[in-house]
Amino acid sequence: MSLEELRGHVHWLTSIAIRTDLRPSEAVIELRSESARATLRLMGIVHARADLGDPDGGLVDEVLVRELPQYGPWPPEARHLLHHHNNRCALQWLTITGPSEEVEILAEEFGER
């Protein structure tokens, strides 16, 4: 199941695993709805922040993945991340928000499993 297929459904963040011992480092995020699951994978982690309110999986209001360009301006809402950018490649910016959940990951690659 893809992230796009979860659109319009109530979904929960069920797990986040960040592995910095791998090369490249990776984050694997599991989301589920009543009828489906999606697994997101980011590789080459540059920045990660997670404020999780519910250890059993929090309700998610919005999941966004945006590409931040290698060259050129970044959107104003991403300016706090500029110091992580080295112009080597475009970066993928994942944000997950919910009533008690907030996750932000910046990585070199994004994929879905």
Beta strands, then each sheet from edge to edge (+ up, - down):
strand 1: 11-19
strand 2: 26-33
strand 3: 37-52
strand 4: 58-60
strand 5: 62-68
strand 6: 91-97
strand 7: 101-112
sheet 1: 4+ 1- 2+ 3- 7+ 6- 5+
end
